[in-house]
Amino acid sequence: MAEQGPFKLRGVNHLALVCADMDRTIDFYENVLGLPVMMTVDLPNDMGKHFFFDIGNGDTLAFFWFKDGPAAVPAAMPTTLPAQGEFLTPPGTMNHIAINVSPDDIHAYAKVLRERGIECSKVTKHDNSKEGWSRTDNDKVFLKSLYFFDPDGILLEFACWMRDPSTLTDSDVNFRPETLVGADIAAAGARA
């Protein structure tokens, strides 16, 4: 539980996304990823459905399916897997969802995804080097990731901490916040 500030936070309750096809989404998350549907809700005025998947640890991943919802906005979502091309997204949008997995399982999960016909990245070893990743396992690697897309083009990640997050210190924060200014903000808005 987060100890700082006025709020006693307890993690993520749910993240709510939007899908184009409820049946296809349930098939992928239940039958490919093995996440059970734990609740479904009819939205008022025949607007659509809201449904939740159990992703473990008391956390859930939710989706809306809107009967008359707008079309997808491709510029708001990554179009390639990280390290395979452009995966920049505009401010105010979601880049990807990282689901926590065990370091002991991540390589096996890549194999299972590929066997099920899901294109996925190699397991990436994230570190704080200039490149942002390492070719080898070493004590500088803080996270391993495996990236893939769901049927709506939502970028998903299986991620595992290689360093216990509770042991991170101020020395692990090695940048100052940056903000787009002037023409940069206009250019970012034009790409959106």
DATA-V140822 format. One record per backbone hydrogen bond with DSSP energy under -1.0 kcal/mol. NH is the residue of the N-H (numbers start at 1). CO is the residue of the C=O. If there is no record, write none. Layout:
BEGIN
nh:co
NH:CO
NH:CO
END
This chain:
BEGIN
nh:co
2:9
9:7
17:62
19:64
25:21
26:22
27:23
28:24
29:25
30:26
31:27
32:28
33:28
35:29
38:52
39:52
41:50
43:48
47:44
49:65
50:41
51:63
52:39
53:61
54:36
55:59
59:56
60:13
61:53
62:15
63:51
64:17
65:49
67:47
69:66
76:73
77:74
84:81
93:90
97:155
99:157
101:159
105:102
106:102
109:105
110:106
111:107
112:108
113:109
114:110
115:111
116:112
117:114
118:113
121:147
124:145
126:143
127:132
134:125
141:138
142:126
143:126
144:160
145:124
146:158
148:156
150:154
153:150
156:148
157:97
158:146
159:99
160:144
162:142
163:142
167:164
168:165
172:169
173:170
184:181
186:182
187:183
188:184
189:185
190:186
191:187
END
